[in-house]
Amino acid sequence: MSKKAKGVISNQLRKKRFEKDEMTQQQLAKAIGVTRQTIAAIEAGKYSPSLEVAFCLSDIFASPLDELFQWQANDSDTSKV
């Protein structure tokens, strides 16, 4: 059972920041206790947030997790499970 799930996590953080009075990455980072670089990496899809960070983001934007983050599995990988 060492197979690693493969897929893509997309997010709506940039959109949500702009909907919330054009909040900057720095303001968001400070509000949840991470660096601006962490927010930039999450928005760019280069880094997946921890559950703690994801729940903090959900609280900040008053949005459910599935509205902030979406998972798209690779079709070729689902047949091997």
C-alpha angles and dihedrals in degrees: 000000000000093000111130118222110244125204144096129279113206125185144197098216097120091050092047092049091055092046088054098066093294092293112198125232088247093054091049092046092051092048093057100031103250134110126270087242090060091054091047091051093048092049091049092051092242094116133035114218123237116252090255092055092044091053091047090053089048089054094047093053096034088230131129116253093248089058092053099039132034128191121211113186119210106254093222091057098051093065091059095057 
